[in-house]
């Protein structure tokens, strides 16, 4: 049994081109793209059922958008404004809040709060908060940075990143550094354990029980870490660690060390040791560019998982905890994935310099 005759959809050339553009363009909303496909099919198919089967939608949906297009043409496919209260804050006031946030400071503080901005702008705190969220403004937050002034920054960056992205054959690349002065801290009163609805609690003050230093070498290929603990942090301890590295790396492999410019790495004793061991190749990071050394990221993980919330009543207890973490980690190590090329890094730094060169703060 045939249904009611449907209104024929006849498209002009301009309408057909626009519908095809909406249906194919990647940035078009999915709803508008579907509606455009419905109308295009309706122009070629008579029955809504055929269009619905082809697009895998209901005949009612096809009927709805066929009818709207016939009545209002292309405008009928666009979403109407949603009902609701009219805007009470115009674009000019929003621009004013943004400009004040970026270019001015309150007279009694170093940065704006929603309360102080609301008092000055005449808006509510909720309105200010919504404007800041919409434009990604966070005056209460502050981050740190420091650009390297090393005259060989570009050459050193290309050298180290080249090791990460294209490691040499028959060689092991190790990122080496020391996490010095790790404190063995114990709280002055016992911890109150975690309970349902109650976070773990501890006293704000603590007692110091000595310090230790962790020497670490991260294998960029496997993620495995060679670690060694010493109570002191001198070139003598660093030489002991170099001997440990030498003992743990197969003799047929060259060893490329990525490390910073700390004084213990460049003493005459250390230089003489490297001269006697030609399979070691040293690559120094630029000054103030420790982020190029992958072992720093591993140190951050160690701090987060083991040291920051740990309580240790002696240096020996702290060292045992670090050794246990090393053993557990090395049982299933995971290498870090370095993705940025040297050109990407240098371009990013260039953009940052251009963005901050005219900063007035």
GUPA-46231 format. One record per residue: x negated, y negated, z of N, C-alpha, C in turn. Coordinates in steps of 0.001 Angstrom, whole numbers, plus 500000, padded with zeros to 6 digits. Layout:
BEGIN
XYZXYZXYZ/...
//
This chain:
BEGIN
499146501196500000500000500000500000499116498762500000/499325497871499065498487496674498946498924495631499958/497948494881500506498268493829501447498700492561500740/498831491519501553499228490244500965498151489760500010/498524489087498934497512488565498017496666487506498711/495377487600498527494448486680499182494177485478498287/493939484333498937493595483141498185492249483355497514/492198483110496234490963483333495496489926482283495877/488709482741496056487602481835496396486833481520495123/486850480264494739486125479811493548485069478814494000/483826479100493682482704478271494129482200477384493007/481881476153493372481144475306492432479680475709492453/478929475244491491477511475608491438476763475089492659/477104473869493101476439473283494270476770474083495534/478062474498495659478450475282496831477745476635496842/477651477267495678476991478566495615475517478455496023/474835477421495535473419477233495882473248476998497385/474165476202497975474046475938499407474307477191500237/475312477950499854475617479193500573474476480191500466/473884480302499288472751481208499117471560480759499969/471365479436500049470264478923500878470496479241502347/471731479054502828472037479372504229471881480865504501/472259481682503553472218483124503763470805483671503777/469886483004503067468526483537502920467496482864503813/467742481611504194466736480868504942466531481475506317/465291481658506717464973482343507979465417481549509185/465353480215509114465663479393510275467161479121510430/467986479605509505469424479440509633469932480263510811/470894479702511566471518480464512638472163481718512059/472090482818512795472618484081512287474108484004511995/474848483267512819476293483149512590476580482453511262/475873481362510976476093480638509721475664481475508528/474589482236508681474144483094507589475204484151507263/475811484738508301476854485742508077478075485122507393/478480483933507845479637483275507232479379482966505761/478156482570505452477812482288504059477900483553503217/477428484681503764477519485951503036478974486351502821/479814486108503829481236486442503685481849485688502513/481606484391502444482193483579501370481637483995500019/480341484265499939479748484690498668480359485997498195/480595486918499107481224488182498726482691487995498367/483342487094499094484752486839498783484915486263497384/483912485515496936483980484951495590483865486039494530/483321487207494909483166488300493958484137489438494214/484639489577495451485544490661495807486936490095496052/487933490888495753489315490441495948489803490777497346/489568491982497794490102492460499057489137492192500215/489704491734501348488894491515502544488277492812503054/488990493921502865488507495204503361487188495585502709/487072495299501394485834495615500691484671494788501227/484936493517501472483880492641502026483499493101503427/484497493448504232484229493890505606483391495154505623/483690496088504725482924497341504674481488497077504271/481306496194503319479954495924502844479107495234503916/479705494330504676478952493584505691479053494206507086/479847495294507190479999496002508461480578495110509552/481640494422509204482368493585510149483847493912510003/484683493271510802486121493551510748486784492739509647/487870493257509067488614492482508069489150491166508625/489448491131509931489948489891510527488898488779510463/487636489155510659486561488160510570486439487623509145/486545488510508168486479488073506779487637487126506467/488836487498506914490014486664506661489865485283507281/489317485240508513489163483969509215488284483002508435/487103483471507977486168482551507332486524482308505862/487244483227505232487773482949503894488770481787503973/489659481881504971490686480856505121490068479496505443/489084479479506352488465478198506715487741477565505524/487075478412504728486362477860503578487342477284502553/488440477999502318489417477493501354489995476164501816/490183476006503129490775474779503654489781473620503705/488547473891504173487605472797504437486302472932503682/486192473916502821485001474168502029483800474396502949/482634473842502625481413474138503394481520473685504845/482203472560505090482327472068506465483066473056507350/483914473891506751484665474848507540483815475954508131/482593476136507602481708477185508118480855476709509289/480830475416509527479990474862510589480743474879511901/479984475050513006480604475059514325481090473665514688/482306473590515201482835472315515677482196471973517016/482112470698517361481561470325518678482340470993519791/481631471475520791482276472150521908483025471135522772/484171471554523320484902470626524199484148470402525498/484368469267526096483721468961527356483711467468527592/483198467087528742483161465660529067482180464946528148/482478463719527754481560462970526896480275462634527641/479201462407526887477922462058527490478017460733528214/477416460694529394477364459442530153475979458818530126/474971459554529654473598459044529562473225458980528089/473008457791527592472698457658526172471211457879525921/470846457917524636469456458197524258468494457143524776/468945455905524861468058454829525313467631455045526759/468556455488527613468201455709529016467302456935529156/467536457941528335466653459115528357465246458715527937/465129457917526872463818457430526432463135456625527525/463920455856528265463338455047529337462748455928530432/463466456980530814462971457899531848461694458588531384/461676459020530140460488459703529616459300458751529581/459523457516529111458432456537529034457892456203530414/458760456026531391458311455726532752457529456900533333/457998458120533055457309459305533584455896459409533033/455736459110531752454447459280531089453514458092531274/454044456906531426453206455706531346453094454933532646/453935455220533626453911454448534860453777455364536069/453488454734537205453438455447538477454270454697539496/454857455411540458455593454698541512454635453898542375/455152452877543024454303451973543805453780452622545076/454462453657545553454081454237546844453605455681546749/453257456148545556452833457537545397451961457662544150/451302458803544027450449459046542863451205459631541685/452453460118541932453225460713540855454706460608541185/455522460756540160456959460652540326457545461929540936/458594461753541721459459462855542128460838462584541546/461711463580541561463058463347541042463778462268541855/463500462235543158464153461237544006463690459824543670/462362459636543568461854458290543284462243457827541883/462224458749540899462636458377539552464123458039539508/464930458780540264466361458493540294466635457115540885/465895456718541923466091455410542527465760454280541561/464689454455540792464268453398539879465141453345538630/465516454512538111466251454556536840467754454410537014/468267454596538231469697454504538443470446455769538093/469745456844537798470370458127537501470374459004538749/471050460124538663471037461070539770469793461950539689/469433462571540810468298463493540804468537464646539835/469783465119539768470096466227538856469863465812537411/470261464585537059470065464110535687468582463990535358/467791463449536293466352463331536073465729464710535905/466134465642536762465592466998536673465912467632535330/467135467427534831467502467997533540466703467385532396/466483466091532457465687465421531408464261465942531425/463678466058532607462297466553532691462191467983532163/463158468837532520463125470215532036463268470258530519/464142469433529984464374469446528541463132469050527762/462315468167528328461127467686527621459830468243528199/459924469237529080458731469903529596457845469022530451/458426468088531217457649467180532057457620467707533488/456418467781534070456243468288535429455259467396536177/455705466212536610454780465274537275454158465821538551/454814466782539200454292467293540468453125468245540265/452892468694539039451811469642538777450581468925538249/449425469464538590448163468927538084447179470071537909/446513470102536780445522471130536500444146470483536347/443110471300536405441748470793536317441110471216535001/440120470474534577439352470830533395437968470206533505/437053470756532750435726470158532629435133470600531310/434781469636530487434189469934529196432689470118529347/432161471092528659430728471347528716429960470226528014/428866469808528644427984468806528034426716469440527480/426708470764527358425541471486526859425284471101525402/424089470592525072423815470224523672423848471405522718/423709472626523250423759473829522406425090474560522553/426124473820522928427424474449523185427929475235521982/427884474643520805428430475290519614427659476572519300/426327476487519327425510477657518993425718478781520007/425762478449521299425949479473522325427344480091522241/428346479266521958429703479793521838429806480768520677/429251480391519538429288481290518377428528482586518654/427430482483519368426632483669519688427425484642520554/428039484146521636428732485019522583430027485563521993/430793484705521345432040485176520739431749486190519635/430636485988518929430235486969517925429973488330518533/429389488365519736429174489642520433430504490315520775/431491489489521191432783490052521580433541490617520378/433563489860519284434385490256518140433677491250517219/432361491213517195431612492118516324430377492616517065/430543493506518040429412493969518855428369494675517987/427095494557518340426041495240517577426127496755517750/425668497476516747425655498937516828424497499405517706/424640500595518259423629501198519134423219500248520256/424213499588520814423954498636521903425169498549522808/424938498107524037426014497876524999426014496405525378/427182495788525310427328494378525687427911494321527090/427175493708528017427595493615529413427731492151529813/428870491807530406429066490471530973428673490531532450/427673489739532817427051489846534140427253488553534925/427566488701536202427640487538537087427687488023538524/427645487055539450427726487370540874428926486643541477/429641487339542298430666486692543133430047486570544509/429536485395544798428729485213546006429583484718547169/429042484902548350429638484392549589431085484834549759/431351486125549539432688486668549811432814486821551320/433792486175551916433896486161553373434725487338553892/434227487935554958434998488946555680435834488211556716/437136488107556460438026487320557312439015488230558023/439252487915559273440262488627560058441168487597560709/442451487827560717443396486911561337443278486966562857/443584485847563491443408485762564948444451486584565694/445556486952565043446578487788565652447013488836564640/447594489949565105447967491022564176448987490561563139/448913491169561962449886490894560910451255491410561309/452286490695560911453654491178561064454058491796559737/454363493096559695454531493787558415455795493372557674/455803493722556393456950493494555526458162494245556049/459336493580555991460589494199556414461689493743555469/462791494483555395463878494053554501464325492626554802/464227491765553805464621490371553965463585489497554630/462447490066555011461407489290555709460067489563555039/459376488507554637458062488657554019457013489011555059/455911489594554608454786489838555517454293488503556049/453984488453557322453556487201557948452198487372558620/451427486301558595450111486310559226449808484916559745/448865484817560653448506483519561210447770482689560175/447875481369560318447208480487559361445705480404559614/445257480721560825443832480631561143443200482027561124/441895482045561058441191483317560919439816483241561583/439198484411561708437842484513562244436919485031561152/435736484435561038434756484854560035433839485932560616/433544486929559787432671488025560242431554488277559232/431013487205558645429897487359557720430339487325556265/429358487349555394429624487283553954428794488336553221/429233488625551987428489489507551102428599488968549691/427760489464548782427785489048547386427898490277546507/428751490180545509428960491282544570428322490937543233/427375491757542809426785491654541480427549492622540577/428035492135539426428882492977538571428497492815537116/428609493909536358428367493924534914429538494632534247/430291493911533432431479494448532762431129494883531349/431383496152531043431184496673529687432386496248528847/432178495386527844433309494846527085433983495919526240/433304497019525955433882498061525104434843498953525870/434520499276527115435337500213527891436048499558529063/435570498403529506436128497774530691435522498263531986/434634499240531916434007499774533130433070498739533733/432978498746535071432179497749535789431096498443536601/429864497976536427428756498391537293428667497356538403/428812497775539636428820496837540748427798497181541801/427296496163542480426315496362543552426473495230544562/426467495566545840426669494592546909425357494301547618/425135493020547906423948492592548656424358491495549630/423689491474550788423986490454551791423399489100551404/422350489124550571421735487871550135421861487740548625/421613486517548158421867486220546753420653485481546190/419604486250545900418348485672545401417940486398544129/416820485965543567416333486636542362415905488069542666/415466488330543904415083489701544266416282490643544168/417438490176544683418644491000544590419098491144543132/418930490091542362419322490173540948418438491163540197/417161491200540535416255492181539908416655493611540277/417063493826541513417536495154541901418753495546541074/419625494571540834420813494861540041420450495159538586/419469494438538044419018494720536675418480496143536565/417769496589537587417256497968537579418410498968537641/419460498610538367420642499480538414421295499567537046/421389498442536360421941498446534999421101499330534092/419799499158534190418892499943533335419086501448533585/419296501824534825419448503241535156420793503799534685/421796502930534535423135503396534172423423503350532677/422561502713531894422782502612530445421864503603529739/422392504427528845421541505390528126420337504708527484/419193505396527511417931504797527066417911504458525587/418768505134524788418741504872523347419517503613522961/420178502969523915420971501777523614420251500504524018/420358499486523164419958498148523572421004497586524524/420605496584525312421517495994526301421576494492526068/422761494010525756422978492563525583423706492041526816/423068491115527530423638490558528754424194489164528487/425456488949528805426071487623528762426127487121530195/425452486003530479425445485492531850425256483983531841/425509483367533008425447481911533088424029481445533395/423898480142533617422581479524533782422182479363535251/422709480199536133422380480101537551420874480308537754/420349479627538765418904479612538967418281480978539140/418974481908539807418403483237540031418228484026538734/418878483588537672418765484292536385417554483837535574/416866482779536042415808482194535217414494482020535966/414333482681537103413089482540537841411944483222537090/410700482863537378409567483520536706409586485040536849/409997485547538041410064487003538238411044487644537256/412185487016537090413212487573536206412753487492534754/412173486363534363411682486217532984410613487266532676/409719487479533653408671488482533450409269489883533334/410315490158534119410953491481534040411589491690532670/412270490681532150412872490795530817411796490992529745/410655490324529931409571490462528949409040491898528922/409075492579530077408589493968530146409654494980529709/410868494531529485411964495423529088412618494868527818/412013495127526688412464494498525435413853494944524968/414407496005525527415750496395525066416837495507525677/416464494655526634417409493687527198417386492408526359/418571491947525964418713490702525200419672489803525968/419207488617526324419977487718527184420681486663526341/421972486441526643422775485417525973423382484535527063/422892483302527173423374482397528214424620481658527736/425615481579528621426801480785528314426453479306528403/427192478437527715426951477001527869427240476566529303/426630475496529740426909474982531078428385474588531179/428961474800532346430377474493532612431312475212531651/430940476412531256431787477203530353431823478653530824/432069478847532120432097480206532661433244481027532087/434280480351531510435409481067530929434991481927529737/433787481695529208433303482535528115432811483897528615/432615484023529918432104485262530485433286486112530954/433495487261530322434674488072530611434703488627532033/433545488767532658433538489324534017434216488369535003/434288487072534653434983486125535522436458486494535639/437034486968534548438431487394534601438592488622535497/437603489502535469437661490676536341437524490258537801/436671489281538081436551488769539451437896488216539941/438631487544539048439928487000539446440887488121539830/440843489231539092441691490381539418441288490993540759/439992491103540994439503491621542277439990490754543434/439892489441543273440334488524544328441820488677544588/442601488754543517444045488841543656444482490141544316/443867491248543931444349492550544382443706493040545675/442498492557545991441789493154547114441350492154548179/440880490976547757440205490095548715441153489090549354/442012488456548556442779487308549048443629487648550268/444315488754550250445197489106551366444596490177552271/443343490509552031442716491521552859442291490977554221/442274491834555220441754491479556541440618492444556861/439460491882557217438267492702557426437576492230558701/437352493146559608436765492809560905435252492820560900/434657493176559761433201493163559654432827493091558184/431591492722557932431114492679556552431091494076555958/430732495059556766430714496436556277432115496875555832/433134496483556584434509496842556224434897496178554900/434485494928554713434746494238553444434046494941552289/432781495305552497432032495976551429432632497338551094/433099498062552094433743499351551835435009499170551002/435762498108551287436993497845550530436668497520549072/435604496755548846435222496409547479434720497647546737/433923498477547408433447499711546766434615500630546414/435596500705547281436765501548546999437536500998545798/437652499672545728438336499078544578437574499377543289/436250499265543325435430499576542145435629501021541704/435634501927542661435795503342542329437167503610541710/438191503016542298439549503210541775439694502591540396/439147501390540229439244500714538927438514501490537840/437316501942538134436518502639537121437071504017536775/438001504520537568438630505795537227439531505651536008/440046504441535789440888504186534607440672502747534155/439472502421533654439173501031533279439904500632532002/440121499338531851440758498816530645439989497582530198/439503497553528960438771496376528490439716495207528237/439186494009528357439950492814528006439942492652526489/441018492111525962441135491910524520440812490461524191/439677490256523536439269488900523136439765488664521715/440612487647521526441254487445520225440794486186519499/440337485173520214440012483903519559438608483930518963/438513483443517741437203483301517113436537482028517617/435259481883517315434544480670517718435164479447517059/435583479578515799436218478441515109437510478041515811/438299479026516262439538478722516981439245477970518274/438225478414519005437880477766520273437408476338520043/436524476147519069435997474812518799437091473875518296/438012474390517489439119473564517011440035473170518164/440260474094519100441095473799520259440454472723521131/439150472808521336438444471797522136438478470450521430/438352470461520114438413469205519358439780468537519523/440851469339519434442189468780519620442354468213521022/441806468920522015441901468435523391441169467111523549/439995467002522965439219465757523070439951464597522409/440545464851521261441290463795520575442512463379521376/443158464354522032444362464048522793444057463255524053/442874463480524640442551462834525908441620461635525756/441149461347524564440160460289524390440715458920524730/442026458731524576442642457449524877443415457457526187/443160458463527036443880458559528300443509457392529208/444504456856529852444273455706530759444220456133532211/444376457431532505444447457879533905443123458499534317/
//
